[in-house]
């Protein structure tokens, strides 16, 4: 997990903070989450140009569709 905070400074001296946490999942965790939510995963790419997982820009690009099975809770 990665925590970060953006600091926005305005000309009038006001500062606004915006914090967030990113959680990175493995391909297996992502597939499991989508399946549990009722999706069928068609393909997972490792980048926006269709690279295999592990050979792209580090992002998962997922092609999934609504499945015919009910979600598992």
Steps between C-alpha positions, in 0.01 A plus 500: 500500500614852425374802693541850361378853558466778243549854628311765306624855566296798384600863445291614798707277733241226530628143498286194435625149568373194316615159624455159341622144527572276202480125541673292236366152427650201328338374182353207694349733763351720229351203313357363827341836591339533157373142507350554846325810366338296223733579209661261253856603419576462129858633498751683714774703334809653658457837332286712271659352186399139576834392647512183709475553876846587632618651171299820473492819699403328825125549471239229459264562211207264551237395249207358693127468458204440722478130570198278512578389855385690805775671701657299782489674840 
